[in-house]
Amino acid sequence: MALIDARNFYPEQQGLGPGAPIAPTSADIKQGFTVLSSNPDPLPKLFQPMTIRGLTLKNRAVVSPMGMHSSVDGFATDFHLVHIGQYALRGVGLVFVEATGVLPEGRVTTTCLGLWKDEHIEKLKQIVSFAHASKAAIGIQLAHGGRKSSVMSPWSSNGQRGYANAENGGWPDKVVGPSAVPYDDDSWPPKELSVEEIKDVQQSFADAAVRADKAGFDVIDIHAAHGYLLHEFLSPISNKRTDEYGGSFENRARMVVETARAVRKVWPKEKPLFVRISFTDWVEPSDEIPTGGWTEEDSIELGKLLVKEGVDLIDCSASGSSPKQVIPPLVPGYQVPFATAIKENVPGMLSGAVGHITEAKQANDILEEEKADLVFLGRVLLRNPNFVLDTATQLGVFPQYLRQYERGRNKTEITLI
């Protein structure tokens, strides 16, 4: 029998893993874990499996990429192992690692993750192995912060957006953008990228994708939202170029399209590729920019370009390009219509819904009503990592639990067993 390296041993879960529907046993019913002898037929859509290329998800709940600002020099740590691992243990179908810089100066904050060198792979590979042993799919979001980079971590600047100078580990002289237009009066003035430098950034995304594959990730999500570099090229608010990367819609979209093409070329064909976009800048029209910025119509047209490049899903967020943005009231599911617009207007493209999805019925209804194909969950999982398993119980589904946590399963009847 081969010896087990205890430092990297994770007991593999049976079946499809936590969060997958299973048939309850008579013992489960006797112990009050369920009153039903079988699961609903058909299952609630949130708990139906989904196949994208060569990847089958056990359910349609996704951990949205969320910045943890807990890295030094881009390296993942034991914090990331525990943070990501908890969702793999608790039944989420697809878990995303946070926005990860493809270059050191591409990080948003000084404490963001990175994947610009091979040395970053080892710890990420450990995290991937843990997720896979728990039967969860795992993805990584690749990003470049552009003109919104060289920022202090939130807690080192008292919750404010503090910009990091060289003494604080920042890189103010290396902040770049499509044009030399700063985000606001306090941010570092960006240097306009040359065409040669644009090609270098695109190659950095491709190189990071190769490293992500070596680490074993199942999915890549390209970050083209929230006012970061790729979104900056899309929006006329930040893109004032007059060459082939600026001006018309086609030119402003070129950076994102070519980056997706470069990543798809090196990313295995059986592995899905997602892109996150800001569906609208939410900025009022002006004399300078009659559209206000990037628009919903632009996003639909971008989707039609990206599907031709082998992008499988667009997850639709919004805003981030300008401090002048006017975000509407944050009602439940306030960004879901964006995912629906992609689903209805871009043939062949899947969509992911984000934004204040916090209730079991709400999450399932989004899918049942064909408003999106996956639901991306964020803060609700920070509050309740058990959300997916709790949601299953509320929807009448009997989910597989982590073997080690089986005794903590939700009960529908109080028993002494």
Residue pairs with C-beta under 8 A, 6 or more apart in sequence:
8 126
8 129
10 129
10 130
10 133
10 134
11 133
11 403
12 133
12 135
13 133
13 134
13 135
13 400
13 402
13 403
14 403
15 22
15 135
15 400
16 49
16 58
16 135
16 400
17 58
17 91
17 134
17 135
17 136
17 400
18 88
18 89
18 90
18 91
18 134
18 135
18 136
18 389
18 399
18 400
18 401
18 402
19 47
19 58
19 59
19 61
19 90
19 91
19 92
19 93
19 136
19 388
19 389
19 392
19 399
19 400
20 47
20 49
20 58
20 59
20 91
20 135
20 399
20 400
21 39
21 43
21 47
21 392
21 397
21 398
21 399
21 400
22 39
22 398
22 399
22 400
23 38
23 39
23 398
24 33
24 34
24 36
24 37
24 38
24 398
28 34
28 398
29 35
29 36
29 37
30 415
30 417
31 411
31 415
31 417
32 411
32 412
32 413
32 414
32 415
32 417
33 398
33 409
33 410
33 411
33 412
34 398
34 412
35 412
35 413
36 396
36 398
39 396
39 397
39 398
40 395
40 396
40 397
42 48
43 397
44 364
44 368
44 395
44 396
44 397
45 60
45 364
45 367
45 368
46 59
46 60
46 61
46 363
46 364
46 367
46 375
46 391
46 395
47 59
47 60
47 392
47 395
47 397
47 399
48 59
48 60
49 56
49 57
49 58
49 59
50 56
50 57
50 60
50 93
50 373
50 374
51 57
52 272
52 312
52 313
52 350
53 269
53 270
53 271
53 272
53 312
54 270
54 271
55 137
55 218
55 219
55 270
55 271
55 272
57 93
57 94
57 137
57 374
58 93
58 135
58 136
59 91
59 92
59 93
59 388
60 93
60 367
60 373
60 374
60 375
61 91
61 92
61 93
61 94
61 363
61 374
61 375
61 377
61 387
61 388
61 391
62 92
62 93
62 94
62 95
62 96
62 352
62 374
62 375
62 376
62 377
63 84
63 87
63 92
63 94
63 95
63 96
63 376
63 377
63 378
63 381
64 96
64 315
64 354
64 376
64 377
64 378
65 96
65 97
65 98
65 99
65 141
65 221
65 223
65 276
66 98
66 378
66 382
67 98
67 99
67 108
67 109
67 112
68 79
68 80
68 83
68 98
68 113
69 109
69 111
69 112
69 153
69 154
69 155
70 77
70 79
70 80
70 111
71 77
71 80
71 111
71 112
71 113
71 114
72 111
73 104
73 114
74 100
74 101
74 104
74 107
74 112
74 113
74 114
74 115
74 116
74 117
74 120
75 113
75 114
75 119
75 120
75 123
76 97
76 113
76 120
76 123
76 124
76 127
77 123
80 97
80 113
80 123
80 127
81 123
81 126
81 127
81 130
84 95
84 97
84 127
84 130
84 131
84 138
85 127
85 130
85 131
85 134
86 385
87 95
87 136
87 381
87 385
88 95
88 130
88 131
88 134
88 135
88 136
88 138
89 134
89 402
89 405
90 385
90 386
90 388
90 389
90 402
91 386
91 388
91 389
91 392
91 399
91 400
91 401
92 136
92 377
92 381
92 388
93 136
93 137
93 388
94 136
94 137
94 138
94 139
94 218
94 219
94 374
95 131
95 136
95 137
95 138
95 139
96 138
96 139
96 140
96 141
96 219
96 221
97 113
97 124
97 127
97 138
97 139
97 140
97 141
97 217
98 112
98 113
98 141
99 108
99 112
99 113
99 141
99 142
99 143
99 223
99 228
100 112
100 113
100 114
100 115
100 140
100 141
100 142
100 143
100 208
101 107
101 108
101 112
101 113
101 114
101 115
101 116
101 143
101 144
101 145
102 114
102 115
102 116
102 142
102 143
102 144
102 201
102 204
102 205
102 207
102 208
103 114
103 116
103 144
103 201
103 204
104 114
104 116
104 171
105 149
105 150
105 171
105 174
105 175
105 176
106 114
106 116
106 143
106 144
106 145
106 146
106 149
106 201
106 204
106 229
107 113
107 114
107 145
107 149
108 143
108 145
108 148
108 149
108 151
108 228
109 151
109 152
109 153
109 154
109 164
110 150
110 151
110 152
110 153
110 164
110 168
110 169
110 170
111 153
112 145
113 120
114 120
115 121
115 124
115 140
115 142
115 208
115 211
115 212
116 204
116 207
116 208
118 211
118 214
120 211
121 211
121 214
121 215
124 140
124 212
124 215
124 217
125 214
125 215
125 216
127 138
128 138
128 215
128 216
128 217
129 216
131 137
131 138
132 138
132 216
134 402
137 218
137 219
138 216
138 217
138 218
138 219
139 217
139 218
139 219
139 220
139 221
139 274
140 212
140 215
140 217
140 219
140 220
140 221
141 220
141 221
141 222
141 223
141 276
142 205
142 208
142 209
142 212
142 220
142 221
142 222
142 223
142 263
143 223
143 228
143 229
144 201
144 204
144 205
144 223
144 228
144 229
144 230
145 151
145 228
145 229
146 175
146 176
146 177
146 178
146 190
146 227
146 228
146 229
146 230
146 231
146 232
146 238
147 175
147 176
147 177
147 181
147 182
147 183
147 187
147 188
147 190
147 227
147 229
147 232
147 238
148 183
148 187
148 227
148 228
148 320
149 171
149 175
149 188
149 228
150 163
150 164
150 170
150 171
150 172
150 174
150 175
150 188
151 161
151 162
151 163
151 164
151 170
152 162
152 163
152 164
152 168
152 170
156 162
156 168
161 186
163 170
163 172
163 186
163 187
163 188
164 170
164 171
164 172
165 172
166 172
166 173
170 188
172 188
174 191
175 187
175 188
175 189
175 190
175 191
176 190
176 191
176 192
176 193
176 197
176 229
177 190
177 191
177 192
177 193
177 229
177 232
177 238
178 192
178 193
178 229
178 232
178 233
178 238
178 239
178 240
178 241
178 245
178 246
178 255
179 190
179 192
179 238
179 239
179 240
179 241
179 246
180 189
180 190
180 191
180 192
181 190
181 238
181 240
182 188
182 189
182 190
183 227
183 238
183 322
183 323
184 323
192 241
193 201
195 243
195 244
195 245
198 245
198 255
201 229
201 259
202 255
202 258
202 259
202 262
203 262
205 222
205 259
205 262
205 263
206 262
206 263
206 265
206 266
209 220
209 263
209 266
209 267
210 266
212 220
212 267
213 266
213 267
213 268
213 271
217 271
218 271
218 272
219 271
219 272
219 273
219 274
220 263
220 267
220 271
220 272
220 273
220 274
221 274
221 275
221 276
221 315
222 230
222 256
222 259
222 260
222 263
222 273
222 274
222 275
222 276
223 230
223 276
224 230
224 231
224 234
224 256
224 259
224 275
224 276
224 277
224 278
225 231
225 276
225 277
225 278
225 317
225 318
225 320
226 278
226 317
226 319
226 320
227 235
227 238
227 278
227 319
227 320
227 321
227 322
228 320
230 255
230 256
230 259
231 238
231 277
231 278
231 294
231 320
231 321
232 238
232 239
232 321
233 239
233 245
233 246
233 252
233 253
233 254
233 255
233 256
234 252
234 253
234 255
234 256
234 277
234 294
234 298
234 302
235 252
235 281
235 293
235 294
235 321
236 252
236 289
236 291
236 293
236 294
237 281
237 283
237 289
237 293
237 294
237 321
237 322
238 321
238 322
239 245
239 246
239 252
240 246
241 247
241 251
243 251
244 251
244 254
245 251
245 252
245 254
245 255
246 252
249 298
249 301
253 298
253 301
253 302
253 305
256 275
256 302
256 306
257 302
257 305
257 306
257 309
260 273
260 275
260 306
260 309
260 310
260 311
261 309
261 310
263 273
264 273
264 309
264 310
264 311
267 273
269 310
272 312
272 313
273 310
273 311
273 312
274 311
274 312
274 313
274 314
274 315
274 352
275 306
275 311
275 313
275 314
275 315
276 314
276 315
276 316
276 317
277 299
277 302
277 314
277 315
277 316
277 317
278 294
278 317
278 318
278 319
278 320
278 321
279 296
279 299
279 316
279 317
279 318
279 335
279 338
279 341
280 293
280 294
280 295
280 296
280 299
280 318
280 319
280 338
281 292
281 293
281 294
281 295
281 318
281 319
281 320
281 321
281 322
281 325
282 292
282 293
282 318
282 319
282 325
282 326
282 327
282 328
283 289
283 292
283 293
283 321
283 322
283 324
283 325
283 326
284 292
284 324
284 326
285 291
285 292
286 292
291 298
293 321
293 322
294 321
296 338
296 341
299 314
299 316
299 338
299 341
299 342
300 341
300 342
300 345
300 346
303 314
303 342
303 345
303 346
303 349
304 346
306 314
306 349
307 346
307 347
307 348
307 349
311 349
312 349
312 350
313 349
313 350
313 351
313 352
313 373
313 374
314 339
314 342
314 346
314 349
314 350
314 351
314 352
315 339
315 351
315 352
315 353
315 354
315 374
315 376
316 335
316 338
316 339
316 341
316 342
316 351
316 352
316 353
316 354
317 335
317 338
317 354
317 355
318 327
318 335
318 338
318 355
319 325
319 327
328 334
330 355
330 356
331 356
332 356
332 357
332 358
332 359
332 362
333 353
333 355
333 356
333 357
333 362
333 366
334 355
334 356
335 353
335 354
335 355
335 356
336 353
336 355
336 357
336 366
336 371
336 372
337 371
338 353
339 351
339 352
339 353
339 354
339 366
339 371
339 372
340 351
340 353
340 370
340 371
340 372
342 349
342 351
343 349
343 350
343 351
343 370
343 371
343 372
343 373
350 373
350 374
351 372
351 373
351 374
352 372
352 373
352 374
352 375
352 376
353 366
353 371
353 372
353 374
353 375
353 376
354 375
354 376
354 378
357 363
357 366
357 375
357 376
357 377
357 380
358 379
358 380
360 390
360 391
360 394
360 395
361 394
361 395
363 375
363 377
363 391
364 391
364 395
365 371
366 372
366 375
367 373
367 374
367 375
377 387
380 387
381 387
384 390
388 399
389 399
389 401
389 410
390 410
392 398
392 399
393 399
393 410
393 412
401 408
401 409
